[in-house]
Amino acid sequence: MIGQSNSVGYQVSQQTKILIFDSGVGGLSVFKEIEAKLPALNYFYIFDNAAYPYGELEHETLTARVETLVCQYVKKLDIDLVVIACNTASTIVLPMLRARLSIPVVGVVPAIKPASNLANKAIGLIATPATITRQYTRELINDFSQSKPIKMIGSTRLVDMAEEKLRGAAIDLKELEHILGPMKNNIDVAVLGCTHFPLIKNEIQSVLGSEVLLIDSGVAIARRVESLLTPTAGAGEQGQREIYSTAPPWKEKALNVALTSFKFDKVRHHPFEI
């Protein structure tokens, strides 16, 4: 499944508080899809930029940070549902969080299964180096795409590009083409295996060509979150929006300007100890 949770049929009230967690701003692509379906909910977004990028952290360090931060926020803010909007984190921390928390924890993994049903020639998986090498990713490929060849690119630079774009920087298409070059003309479906990548989807499309179908997990995650709520949970006026960082963000003023398009006010610096 693209979107996974530990609780089937769990129902919460109209005052639902959702925590969305990522190492950076990539999770905003997931938030956007969830919020489009459920605008009346209360959303709390935290990005652990003090440890960005997660793809370069040791397994134990990443696990400890995610567990500490998520559990602190769940307790302090009385959160009802958690979305780990990071492929790298989701591939290793979901079992631990689900053991610690009694509320639903929804994770995101690369959309390899739907891609295998859509591809005729080959699938491209664009992700972080950590996601590419995770055993979980290998198992997804073995389970769902044995009949279709998969070409993989793991790039931290693409994550940086998405962060830069949200702060107003233009994407260098020549650099992007250099990174994605090995896939060009060799695939017909590309999986955006990092939540940052939908933020630069148009640029990726222009490099790979219009004949390549790009898919990500955002819509599936939104459907999964919606399925866990009561029918009236998304009704009413726009709910609360708060965004936190674990360190002063790079180009904070530019980031705050971009956040208005997601209906967030300025970033609040992390108020809890880690």
N, C-alpha and C positions, 0 to 999 in steps of 0.2 A: 504494500500500500504506500502511496505517496505520503499521505498524512496519517500518522499513527497516534493513537492515544491509549491510555491505560484504563479507560472507563467507558463502557458501552451503556447508553441510556441514562447517563448522569444528567440531571436537570437542575438548573439554577434559576434565580429570579430575574426580573426585569432590571434589577440593579447590578447585574453581573459586572465583575471587574476582571479584565483580561490582562495578563502580563505577557508581553512579547519581548523575547530576549535574543540578542545577537552580539557578536563582537564589534560590529560597526553598524552602518546605516542600511546594510543590505536587507535586513528584516523589514524595512519599510515597504518593500515590494510585497511582502506577505500581509503586513498590516493593511495595505491599500485594498487588497482583495477581500479581506475579512470585513473591514469597515464599510466597503461598498454594499455588503449584504446586511450588516448589522450596525448601522450608524448610531443607534441609541445606546450602545454599550459603553462602558467606561474603560478606556485603554491606557495602560501604563507601559511605556517602551523603555527598556534599558539596554544600552550598548556598552560593552566592556572594552572601551578603547584603550584603557591602561594596559591591556594585554593583547591588543590587536597587532598582527593578525593571528587568529586562532590556529591557522594551518601550520604555523611554525612553533607551536607550543608542544612540550612533552605531554604525553598522554595523562600522566598523573597530575601535572600542573593544570591542564585544561579541566579535568574532572573536578578537581578541588575548587577551582574558581567558580565554575558554573553551579556546583552544588551550594556553595556558600552564598553567592549572590542571589540565586533564584529563591532559596529557602528564606533568606532574610526579607526579600521583597514580598513574598507570599505572606509571611507573618505580619510585617509592618503595615502592609496595605490591605490586608484581608482579601487576598486574591482568590477568585473562584476557578480560574482556568489558566493554564500556562501554555504558551506556544514557544517552543525552542525553534526560532526561525533561522537556524544555522545548520547547514548540512554537516559540516565538520563536527560540531558539538553533538548533533542528534545521533550520529553513528556510534557514539560511545557513552553518552551520559543518560540516555533515556531510562534504562533499567534502574540505575541508581536513583534518579529523581522519582520514579514511580514507586520505588520502595519507601522513599522518605515522605512522600506527599499523599494525602488522601483525596486530592482533587485531580481532575483530568490533566494530563500532560501530553500535549500534541507535538509530535516532532515532524521533521521534514527530511526526506531522503530523495536521492536523484530519481527522476521519473523514467526509469529504464523500462519498467513493465509496459506503460502505455506507448513508449517509443517503439518497442519491439513489435507492437501491433500496427504501427503506422509506417514503419520503414519498409521500403522495397529493396534498397541497395545496401545501405549500411547506416549505423547509428554513430553519431559523434557525442561524446560525453565531455563537456567543458566544465571543469570543477577546480577546486584548490588541489595542490599536491597531496595534502593530507586525505582528502576525500577519495582521490584516485587510488591511494594505496591502502585504504581501510579494508579489512576483511569483509565488513558488511557490504561494501560496494561490490567486491568480487563475488559475494554470494548472490547479490541481485542479478549480476550479469549471468552467472551460472544457472540461476533459477528461471530467468525470463528471456534471455537473449542468446541462447546457444546457437540458434539457427541464423542469427544475423551478426555479421562482424561488427565490432565496436572499436572505434578509434578514439583514444583518450588524450586530452590535453589538460595538464594540471598547471595552473598559473596563479601566482599571487599578484602579479602585476595587473591582471584584469580586475581584481578586487580593488586595488588602489585606484584604477581608472574610474570605477564606479563611485568611489568616495570623492574623487576629484571633480567628477561631473556634477555631483549634487552640490558642490560648492562653487559652481559656475565655470569650471574649466572645460575647454573643448577637448574632445577625444582625438588623439592623433591616429587617424585611420591607417596610416602607413605602419605605425607600430602595431596596431591591432591586427593588420593583415599579416605582419611578420609572425605574430604569436599564433594566429589561427591558420596560417598557410598550409600546414600538413593536412588539414581537414578539407580544404577547398577543393571542390569538384570530386570528392571521394565519398560524400555522405548525402543522404536526402532528409534525415531528421537529426537535429541537434538538441541534446538535453542540456539545459542551463542548470548545472548541478551545484550552483551556489546562489543564495538568495540575493547577492549583490548584482548578479548578471542581468536580471530583467531591467535594472536601471540603465543598462547600456544595450538593451535589446535591439534598438533601431540600428545602432552602429555595428553590432554583430551581424545583423541581417544584411546590411549593405556590403559587408566583407564576404560573407558566405554565399550571398546571392538569394534572390527571391524564391528560387525553386527549393530551397532548404527550409523545412518546417522547424521552427523553434518552439520547444515546449518547456514549461517549468512547473513548479509544484504549487504556486500561489492559489489558483482557483480550487484545487483539490483540498488544500488546507482549509480554505474558507468554508467549503462544503462540510468538511469534517467538524469544524468548530460549530457551525450552525446546527448540525445534527445532534450535538450534545446539549443544546439549549432548549428551553421551553418554547412553544410556538410564538409567545408574545415577547420573548426576551429582546428582540431587535426592534420592537415598536417604540414610538415616542420620539422626542426631540433628541438632538445630538448630545451624547454623553460627555463625560470628562475626558480630557486628553493631557497626559503628562509624559515628558521624555527626560530620561536621566542618562548621564554618562559617568564613567568611573574615573575620568581625568578630564581636565579642560580640553575640549575638542580643538583639533587643528582647524584654523580659519573659522573660528566659532561664529563670527558675525555673518559670514557668507552662508554657513550651515543654517543658522537661525532663519535667514531669509527664505531658504529652500524649504524649511520645515513648515512654513505657513501654507504651502500647497497641500500638505498632508494634514492640515488643521491642528498642528501642534504649535504651542507657544515656544519660547526660547528654551534651550537645554538647561536642565538643572543638574548641578554637579552632585555626584553620588553622596548621599547623606549618611550611609551606614559604614561600619568598619568591615574590613575584609582581612 
